[in-house]
């Protein structure tokens, strides 16, 4: 494979040089890092990465190729977390062109090329990760040799925050599974494994767009999915959720869903300096000594000091003390900032789906 020289231009003026692989074209986005060692097919297809250039801190990437990304009869991907790649670009240290895995059907580079996503290798990702930790996430662009930066930025230079949720949510009401109980899932960029976790437990799932007015629907429980970007731009979702919280039907939120629940309850959210993106984030259940290792992907968090009196923190992050979940003191409402469905990552907290369904 012939690789062209490529550059990663950062918002702080730094330029990192490497070699292109994947799609031979430019990309712009918010540069973030993940410390996950494996699971790049799941990470690249996670809608929560919409609008971002992902730096993977683990040095070797691509060695196990890419699995079959086709969908099953229910419309859910068998190996990925959505129907397509959502990152705008991929930054790694060492790309393994020669892959080996029993389930692989193509290389990482071929997959990126097919989905028009550029990659750049040969980058000191440890130095880049430390830079982001010290200065915070920042805009950046990948420029391939022969492509001017003006071309790279064409049509992609946004003024954040933008409504990234609207870009990844479904456009129509979708149905999954069968069962005696019905769960309405508000799709803000849902990972497919959340749908799998619900359907495998014998419930009917009705997936609705992020701004859909579900308040008049017949359901037993409400689920708020993960998703990208600033939760405050999802004003329609917050308004519908605020009305739902006036009732007593169970509500469970994950990641962005936790932030939306907090905003609907009257609390505030804020942007983290560099976010949590990994499979090894330790959290503790508030009021106990029970700790869990969790999978996470978010750039915003709930300010627990702004929670109303009838709400309380549910989990706390043991690395930086930020909020990792909230719950109502008397009603069946709770949410986690981490991903109990994992994929990739540990499944230590998947029991929360059982807790939710036991309330229906």
C-alpha positions as CSV (number, residue, x, y, z in Angstrom):
1,X,0.0,0.0,0.0
2,X,1.3,3.4,-0.9
3,X,1.0,5.9,1.8
4,X,1.1,9.7,1.4
5,X,2.6,12.2,3.8
6,X,-0.1,13.6,6.0
7,X,-0.4,16.3,8.7
8,X,-2.6,16.8,11.8
9,X,-3.1,20.5,12.3
10,X,-4.3,21.4,15.8
11,X,-6.2,24.4,17.0
12,X,-3.3,25.4,19.2
13,X,-1.1,25.9,16.2
14,X,0.9,22.6,16.5
15,X,1.3,20.5,13.4
16,X,2.0,16.7,13.7
17,X,3.4,14.9,10.7
18,X,2.7,11.3,9.8
19,X,1.4,9.0,7.0
20,X,-2.1,8.6,5.6
21,X,-4.1,5.4,5.4
22,X,-7.7,4.7,4.8
23,X,-9.5,7.4,2.7
24,X,-7.3,9.7,0.7
25,X,-9.0,12.9,1.7
26,X,-9.3,15.6,4.4
27,X,-11.2,15.8,7.6
28,X,-11.9,18.4,10.4
29,X,-13.4,17.9,13.8
30,X,-12.8,18.1,17.6
31,X,-9.7,16.1,18.5
32,X,-10.2,13.8,21.4
33,X,-8.4,10.7,22.8
34,X,-9.4,7.3,24.0
35,X,-7.2,5.0,26.2
36,X,-9.1,1.8,25.1
37,X,-6.7,-1.0,24.2
38,X,-9.1,-2.8,21.9
39,X,-12.5,-2.4,20.4
40,X,-11.8,0.0,17.5
41,X,-14.7,-1.4,15.4
42,X,-17.1,-0.5,18.2
43,X,-15.5,2.8,18.9
44,X,-15.5,4.0,15.3
45,X,-19.2,3.1,14.9
46,X,-20.3,4.7,18.2
47,X,-22.5,7.7,17.3
48,X,-21.2,9.5,20.4
49,X,-18.0,10.2,18.4
50,X,-19.9,12.1,15.7
51,X,-18.0,15.2,14.6
52,X,-14.7,14.2,16.3
53,X,-11.2,13.1,15.2
54,X,-10.3,10.2,17.4
55,X,-6.8,9.7,18.7
56,X,-6.3,6.1,20.0
57,X,-3.5,6.1,22.6
58,X,-2.8,2.4,22.4
59,X,0.1,2.2,20.0
60,X,-0.8,-0.8,17.7
61,X,-4.1,-0.5,15.8
62,X,-5.4,-2.6,13.0
63,X,-3.8,-5.9,13.8
64,X,-7.1,-7.8,14.1
65,X,-8.7,-6.2,11.0
66,X,-12.4,-5.5,10.7
67,X,-15.3,-8.0,11.1
68,X,-18.4,-8.3,8.9
69,X,-20.4,-5.1,9.4
70,X,-23.7,-6.4,7.8
71,X,-26.9,-6.2,9.7
72,X,-29.2,-9.0,10.9
73,X,-32.9,-9.4,10.1
74,X,-33.8,-7.0,12.9
75,X,-31.8,-4.2,11.2
76,X,-29.1,-4.2,13.9
77,X,-25.5,-4.6,13.1
78,X,-24.0,-7.9,14.2
79,X,-20.5,-6.6,15.1
80,X,-20.8,-2.8,15.1
81,X,-22.6,-0.2,17.2
82,X,-24.4,1.6,14.3
83,X,-24.7,1.4,10.6
84,X,-21.6,3.4,9.8
85,X,-18.4,5.0,11.0
86,X,-19.0,8.2,12.9
87,X,-15.5,9.6,13.6
88,X,-14.4,12.1,11.0
89,X,-10.8,10.9,11.2
90,X,-8.5,8.4,13.1
91,X,-5.1,9.2,14.6
92,X,-2.8,6.4,15.6
93,X,0.9,5.6,16.2
94,X,1.4,2.3,14.4
95,X,-0.9,1.0,11.7
96,X,-0.9,-2.8,11.2
97,X,-1.7,-3.3,7.5
98,X,-1.3,-7.1,7.8
99,X,-4.2,-8.3,10.1
100,X,-5.0,-11.7,11.6
101,X,-8.3,-12.7,13.2
102,X,-10.7,-15.5,12.5
103,X,-13.6,-13.0,12.2
104,X,-11.9,-10.4,10.0
105,X,-13.1,-9.8,6.5
106,X,-11.0,-6.7,5.6
107,X,-8.3,-4.4,6.9
108,X,-9.0,-1.3,9.0
109,X,-7.6,0.8,6.2
110,X,-9.9,-0.7,3.6
111,X,-12.9,-0.1,5.8
112,X,-11.9,3.5,6.4
113,X,-11.4,4.0,2.7
114,X,-14.8,2.5,1.9
115,X,-16.5,4.9,4.3
116,X,-14.5,7.9,3.3
117,X,-12.8,8.4,6.6
118,X,-9.1,9.4,6.6
119,X,-6.5,8.0,9.0
120,X,-3.1,9.2,9.9
121,X,-0.3,7.0,11.5
122,X,3.2,7.7,12.7
123,X,1.9,10.2,15.2
124,X,3.3,10.3,18.8
125,X,-0.1,9.7,20.3
126,X,1.3,9.7,23.8
127,X,2.5,13.3,23.3
128,X,-0.8,14.2,21.7
129,X,-2.8,12.7,24.5
130,X,-0.7,14.6,27.1
131,X,-1.3,17.8,25.1
132,X,-5.1,17.3,25.2
133,X,-5.0,16.5,28.9
134,X,-3.1,19.7,29.6
135,X,-4.8,22.1,27.1
136,X,-8.2,20.4,26.6
137,X,-9.9,19.1,23.5
138,X,-9.4,21.4,20.5
139,X,-10.3,21.6,16.8
140,X,-8.1,20.0,14.3
141,X,-7.8,18.8,10.7
142,X,-6.2,16.0,8.9
143,X,-4.5,17.2,5.7
144,X,-3.2,14.7,3.1
145,X,-0.3,15.6,0.9
146,X,-1.7,17.4,-2.1
147,X,-4.8,18.6,-0.3
148,X,-4.7,22.2,0.9
149,X,-6.0,23.0,4.4
150,X,-8.7,25.3,2.9
151,X,-10.1,22.3,1.0
152,X,-10.0,20.3,4.2
153,X,-12.0,22.9,6.1
154,X,-14.5,23.4,3.2
155,X,-18.0,22.8,4.6
156,X,-16.7,21.4,7.8
157,X,-15.7,24.5,9.9
158,X,-18.5,24.5,12.5
159,X,-19.2,26.8,15.4
160,X,-19.8,24.5,18.3
161,X,-22.1,23.6,19.9
162,X,-24.0,22.2,17.0
163,X,-26.8,19.7,17.2
164,X,-24.9,16.5,16.5
165,X,-27.7,14.5,17.9
166,X,-29.9,15.4,15.0
167,X,-27.3,14.1,12.7
168,X,-27.2,10.6,14.2
169,X,-30.8,10.0,15.5
170,X,-33.2,7.8,13.5
171,X,-35.6,9.6,11.3
172,X,-38.7,7.5,11.9
173,X,-40.3,5.3,14.6
174,X,-38.7,1.8,14.6
175,X,-39.8,-1.4,16.4
176,X,-37.7,-4.2,17.9
177,X,-38.6,-7.4,19.7
178,X,-41.7,-8.6,21.4
179,X,-42.8,-8.9,24.9
180,X,-45.4,-8.1,27.5
181,X,-43.8,-4.8,28.4
182,X,-43.0,-1.8,26.0
183,X,-40.1,0.5,26.3
184,X,-39.9,3.7,24.4
185,X,-36.3,4.5,23.5
186,X,-35.4,8.1,22.7
187,X,-32.7,7.8,20.1
188,X,-30.0,10.5,20.6
189,X,-27.4,8.3,18.9
190,X,-28.1,4.9,20.4
191,X,-25.5,2.2,20.3
192,X,-26.9,-1.1,18.9
193,X,-25.9,-3.0,22.0
194,X,-28.3,-1.0,24.1
195,X,-31.1,-2.3,21.8
196,X,-29.7,-5.8,22.0
197,X,-29.6,-5.7,25.9
198,X,-33.2,-4.6,26.0
199,X,-34.6,-7.0,23.3
200,X,-32.7,-10.0,24.8
201,X,-34.6,-9.4,28.0
202,X,-37.9,-9.9,26.4
203,X,-39.4,-6.5,26.0
204,X,-40.7,-4.6,23.0
205,X,-38.6,-1.6,22.1
206,X,-40.0,1.4,20.2
207,X,-37.2,3.6,19.0
208,X,-38.2,7.2,18.3
209,X,-36.3,10.2,16.9
210,X,-34.6,12.6,19.4
211,X,-37.2,15.3,19.0
212,X,-40.3,13.0,18.8
213,X,-43.1,13.8,21.2
214,X,-43.5,10.5,23.0
215,X,-45.5,11.9,25.9
216,X,-48.8,10.7,24.5
217,X,-47.6,7.2,23.7
218,X,-48.5,4.0,25.6
219,X,-45.4,2.6,27.2
220,X,-44.3,0.9,30.4
221,X,-40.8,2.5,30.6
222,X,-38.7,5.2,29.0
223,X,-35.1,4.9,27.9
224,X,-32.8,7.8,27.1
225,X,-29.9,6.8,24.9
226,X,-26.3,8.0,24.6
227,X,-25.3,10.5,21.9
228,X,-22.8,13.2,20.9
229,X,-22.3,16.8,21.7
230,X,-23.7,19.3,24.1
231,X,-27.0,18.1,25.7
232,X,-28.3,21.7,26.1
233,X,-29.0,21.9,22.3
234,X,-31.6,19.1,22.6
235,X,-34.3,21.5,23.8
236,X,-37.2,19.5,22.3
237,X,-36.0,16.3,24.1
238,X,-35.6,18.1,27.4
239,X,-39.1,19.6,27.1
240,X,-40.7,16.2,26.4
241,X,-38.6,14.6,29.2
242,X,-39.6,17.3,31.7
243,X,-43.2,16.4,31.1
244,X,-42.5,12.6,31.5
245,X,-40.8,13.2,34.8
246,X,-44.1,14.6,36.1
247,X,-45.4,11.1,36.0
248,X,-44.3,7.8,37.6
249,X,-43.4,5.5,34.8
250,X,-39.7,4.3,35.1
251,X,-37.0,6.2,33.2
252,X,-33.5,5.0,32.6
253,X,-30.8,7.2,30.9
254,X,-27.3,6.3,29.7
255,X,-24.5,8.8,29.0
256,X,-26.1,11.8,27.2
257,X,-29.4,10.4,28.6
258,X,-28.1,11.1,32.1
259,X,-27.3,14.7,31.2
260,X,-30.7,15.2,29.5
261,X,-32.4,13.8,32.6
262,X,-30.5,16.2,34.8
263,X,-31.3,19.2,32.6
264,X,-35.0,18.2,32.5
265,X,-35.0,18.0,36.3
266,X,-33.6,21.5,36.6
267,X,-29.8,20.8,37.1
268,X,-26.9,22.0,35.0
269,X,-24.2,20.4,32.9
270,X,-20.7,21.5,31.9
271,X,-18.0,20.6,29.4
272,X,-15.1,18.5,30.8
273,X,-11.6,19.6,29.8
274,X,-10.9,16.4,27.9
275,X,-13.7,14.1,28.7
276,X,-13.8,10.4,29.5
277,X,-13.2,8.0,26.6
278,X,-12.0,4.5,27.6
279,X,-12.9,1.1,28.8
280,X,-11.3,1.4,32.2
281,X,-13.0,4.2,34.1
282,X,-13.5,3.3,37.8
283,X,-16.8,4.5,39.4
284,X,-18.2,4.0,42.9
285,X,-21.9,3.7,43.8
286,X,-22.6,6.6,46.2
287,X,-23.3,5.6,49.7
288,X,-21.5,2.2,49.3
289,X,-18.0,0.8,48.8
290,X,-19.0,-0.9,45.6
291,X,-16.8,0.0,42.7
292,X,-17.0,-0.9,39.0
293,X,-14.8,-0.6,36.0
294,X,-16.8,1.0,33.2
295,X,-16.8,1.9,29.5
296,X,-17.3,5.6,28.8
297,X,-17.5,8.1,26.0
298,X,-18.6,11.6,26.8
299,X,-17.3,15.2,26.9
300,X,-20.0,16.7,29.2
301,X,-21.0,16.0,32.8
302,X,-23.7,16.8,35.3
303,X,-23.0,19.4,38.0
304,X,-24.3,17.5,41.1
305,X,-24.4,20.6,43.2
306,X,-27.2,21.9,41.1
307,X,-29.5,18.9,41.5
308,X,-32.9,19.7,43.0
309,X,-33.6,18.4,46.5
310,X,-35.6,15.4,45.3
311,X,-32.6,14.1,43.2
312,X,-29.2,12.7,44.4
313,X,-25.9,11.5,42.9
314,X,-26.0,7.7,41.9
315,X,-22.3,7.1,41.0
316,X,-19.1,9.1,41.2
317,X,-15.9,8.8,39.1
318,X,-12.9,7.7,41.2
319,X,-10.4,9.4,38.9
320,X,-11.6,13.0,39.0
321,X,-14.7,13.0,41.3
322,X,-17.1,14.0,38.6
323,X,-20.7,12.8,38.6
324,X,-21.4,9.3,37.0
325,X,-25.1,9.1,37.5
326,X,-28.2,10.5,39.1
327,X,-31.4,9.1,40.6
328,X,-34.7,10.4,42.0
329,X,-35.1,9.9,45.7
330,X,-38.7,8.5,45.5
331,X,-39.6,8.0,41.8
332,X,-38.3,5.2,39.5
333,X,-35.9,7.5,37.6
334,X,-32.2,6.9,37.3
335,X,-29.3,7.4,34.9
336,X,-25.6,6.6,34.5
337,X,-22.9,8.5,32.8
338,X,-21.1,5.3,31.9
339,X,-22.2,2.6,29.4
340,X,-23.6,-0.5,31.1
341,X,-24.0,-2.1,27.7
342,X,-20.3,-1.9,27.1
343,X,-19.3,-3.1,23.6
344,X,-16.5,-2.6,23.8
345,X,-15.4,-2.8,27.4
346,X,-16.3,-4.6,30.7
347,X,-19.9,-5.8,31.3
348,X,-19.7,-5.2,35.1
349,X,-22.7,-3.0,35.2
350,X,-25.1,-4.7,32.7
351,X,-27.3,-5.6,35.7
352,X,-28.7,-2.0,35.5
353,X,-30.8,-3.1,32.6
354,X,-32.3,-5.8,34.9
355,X,-32.9,-3.2,37.6
356,X,-34.7,-1.0,35.1
357,X,-36.9,-3.8,33.7
358,X,-37.8,-4.9,37.2
359,X,-39.5,-1.6,37.7
360,X,-41.8,-1.9,34.7
